[in-house]
C-alpha cells in the first residue's frame, strides 16, 4: 500500500539516517532532520546536488548542536 515519499520526506529520512550512522544522539538527528527540510525549502540554488548540500549542512548543524 505505501506510496512514494514526498521530496521533503525523502530529505528528512536521509538526513536522519545519515546522522544516526555518524552516531549523533536521536534528539539531534530528529531536530536537524526537521530543520533540513526548512533549509531545503529556503534554498533556490545548490552548489552540488540538493541532497548532498542538505546533508553537508545537516552534518555541520548537528556538530554545532552537539557542543
N, C-alpha and C positions, 0 to 999 in steps of 0.2 A: 504494500500500500504506500509506503513513504515516498514522497515526491522529491524533486530536486531541491537542493538548498538555494536560497537566495544568495547573491554576492555577499551580502552583509553576514549571513550565517556562515558562509564559507570562510570569510576572513576571521570572524570570531573563533571558529573552531580551530582553524590552522594556527592562529596566533596562540591560543590556549595550549594546544598540543605541543607546539614548539617550545614554549616557555616551561612546560612540565618536563620535557626532555632535558632542559637545562637546569632542572631541579629547583626552580623558583617555587615558593610556597603557593598553595592553592588559592589563597585570597588575592595575592598579587596577580596570579595568572588570570583569574576571573576578572578582576578590575581592569587590568591592562587590555585584556581581550575585548572588553566592552568599550574602552577608550579608543582602541584601534579602529573600530567602526566609525567613530566620530572623526578620527584623524583621516581616514579614507574619504569620508564624505566632504571634508573641508579642503581636500587637495583637488586641483584640476589637472596638474601635470606631475608625472612621476619620472625620476631620473633613470630607473631601470625598468622593472615591471612593477605594477601596482602592488602585487603580493610581496615581492622582495623588499620594496620600500617600506611597506607597512610592517613587515616582520622586523626589519632593521630598526625602525622607530620603536617598535614594541620592546625589543631587547634593551634599548637604551632607557626606555621608560621604566621597565621592570628593575633594572640595575639601580636607577635613581630612587625608586621606592623601597629598595631593599636596604638602603643605607641607614 
